[in-house]
Amino acid sequence: MLNENLNERMMFLADVAQIASSRANNIKDFENVFIKITTLFYSIEDFFEVDDFDILSILGSVGQ
C-alpha cells in the first residue's frame, strides 16, 4: 500500500515536471519570435529613418 501511494506521488511529480518543462519551452519559443519581430521593426525604423517607431501600436493594428 505504501509503495503504491509513493508510486502515484512520483508519477504525479513527473507529470508536473513535464508540464512545467513544456511551458518553459513555449515561453522560450515566444521570446525568440518576439525578439525576431522587434528586430525586424527596428531595422524598418532604421531603414526609413523614423523616430519613435511604435511597435506595439503597429502590432495592435495588424491584429484588427
Rosetta silent file (secondary structure, phi, psi, omega in degrees, C-alpha in Angstrom):
SEQUENCE: MLNENLNERMMFLADVAQIASSRANNIKDFENVFIKITTLFYSIEDFFEVDDFDILSILGSVGQ
SCORE:     score description
SCORE:     0.000 S_00000001
   1 L     0.000  -45.745 -179.717    0.000    0.000    0.000 S_00000001
   2 H   -63.548  -41.301  178.745    2.767    2.430    0.913 S_00000001
   3 H   -65.026  -38.313  178.529    4.664    1.632   -2.285 S_00000001
   4 H   -63.728  -43.961  178.991    1.530    2.171   -4.404 S_00000001
   5 H   -63.753  -42.334  178.876    0.942    5.567   -2.794 S_00000001
   6 H   -64.559  -42.515  178.061    4.585    6.505   -3.276 S_00000001
   7 H   -61.922  -41.148  178.070    4.481    5.411   -6.925 S_00000001
   8 H   -62.403  -42.685  179.435    1.358    7.522   -7.515 S_00000001
   9 H   -65.520  -40.483  179.230    3.035   10.559   -5.982 S_00000001
  10 H   -65.135  -39.973  177.897    6.176   10.035   -8.061 S_00000001
  11 H   -64.348  -41.068  178.181    4.086    9.740  -11.237 S_00000001
  12 H   -61.744  -45.737  179.641    2.235   12.938  -10.310 S_00000001
  13 H   -64.548  -36.351  177.209    5.511   14.803   -9.732 S_00000001
  14 H   -64.981  -40.012  177.433    6.867   13.514  -13.040 S_00000001
  15 H   -64.153  -43.315  179.257    3.733   14.813  -14.799 S_00000001
  16 H   -62.815  -42.440  179.255    4.076   18.207  -13.112 S_00000001
  17 H   -63.886  -39.003  179.326    7.752   18.415  -14.101 S_00000001
  18 H   -66.542  -43.017  178.648    6.904   17.528  -17.701 S_00000001
  19 H   -63.431  -44.385  178.934    4.163   20.180  -17.881 S_00000001
  20 H   -61.864  -40.014 -179.894    6.468   22.817  -16.363 S_00000001
  21 H   -65.718  -43.379 -179.596    9.192   21.900  -18.835 S_00000001
  22 H   -66.593  -36.484  177.984    6.876   22.147  -21.850 S_00000001
  23 H   -67.368  -38.607  178.136    5.575   25.529  -20.707 S_00000001
  24 H   -63.405  -39.099  177.842    9.120   26.815  -20.289 S_00000001
  25 H   -64.491  -39.949  178.621    9.892   25.696  -23.845 S_00000001
  26 H   -64.224  -40.312  178.447    6.820   27.526  -25.133 S_00000001
  27 H   -64.167  -41.474  179.337    7.870   30.691  -23.321 S_00000001
  28 H   -63.994  -41.858  177.149   11.358   30.415  -24.797 S_00000001
  29 H   -61.635  -41.758  178.716    9.880   29.968  -28.282 S_00000001
  30 H   -62.247  -42.471  179.073    7.700   33.033  -27.719 S_00000001
  31 H   -60.905  -42.949  179.889   10.728   35.043  -26.614 S_00000001
  32 H   -62.637  -43.680  179.066   12.641   34.044  -29.743 S_00000001
  33 H   -64.856  -43.843 -179.588    9.759   35.039  -32.018 S_00000001
  34 H   -62.010  -40.957  178.224    9.257   38.339  -30.165 S_00000001
  35 H   -62.428  -41.988  179.141   12.961   39.156  -30.474 S_00000001
  36 H   -65.011  -40.954  179.461   12.838   38.469  -34.215 S_00000001
  37 H   -64.639  -46.503 -178.943    9.737   40.643  -34.639 S_00000001
  38 H   -66.152  -36.631  176.620   11.203   43.548  -32.678 S_00000001
  39 H   -62.536  -41.272  177.403   14.489   43.263  -34.564 S_00000001
  40 H   -61.344  -46.700 -179.041   12.566   43.421  -37.831 S_00000001
  41 H   -64.614  -39.185  178.649   10.647   46.516  -36.719 S_00000001
  42 H   -67.497  -34.160  177.299   13.806   48.249  -35.518 S_00000001
  43 H   -69.931  -34.836  174.180   15.508   47.533  -38.837 S_00000001
  44 H   -63.382  -42.190  178.576   12.468   49.010  -40.631 S_00000001
  45 H   -59.319  -44.909  179.238   12.770   52.030  -38.344 S_00000001
  46 H   -65.824  -40.209 -178.048   16.438   52.425  -39.254 S_00000001
  47 H   -63.783  -44.536 -178.649   15.765   51.954  -42.962 S_00000001
  48 H   -88.866   -1.032  179.633   13.063   54.619  -43.102 S_00000001
  49 L    52.234   50.340 -179.753   14.882   56.816  -40.569 S_00000001
  50 L  -103.424  138.123  176.654   11.759   57.212  -38.464 S_00000001
  51 L   -93.872  149.042  175.831   11.950   58.270  -34.825 S_00000001
  52 L    54.373   48.918  176.605    9.815   56.700  -32.103 S_00000001
  53 L   -67.320  116.600 -173.348    8.538   53.843  -34.227 S_00000001
  54 L   -90.790   96.197 -176.715    5.718   52.429  -32.084 S_00000001
  55 H   -62.328  -43.088 -175.498    5.957   48.649  -32.397 S_00000001
  56 H   -65.691  -38.196  179.084    3.029   47.915  -30.103 S_00000001
  57 H   -68.894  -34.392  177.689    0.589   50.132  -31.984 S_00000001
  58 H   -68.589  -44.876  177.362    1.609   48.507  -35.271 S_00000001
  59 H   -61.341  -37.295  178.358    1.201   45.023  -33.823 S_00000001
  60 H   -66.916  -38.649 -179.541   -2.186   46.073  -32.460 S_00000001
  61 H   -73.288  -28.194  177.739   -3.335   47.403  -35.810 S_00000001
  62 H   -66.623  -36.457 -178.554   -2.208   44.227  -37.576 S_00000001
  63 L   -74.339  -11.205 -176.360   -4.470   42.172  -35.315 S_00000001
  64 L   -90.846    0.000    0.000   -7.561   44.236  -36.130 S_00000001
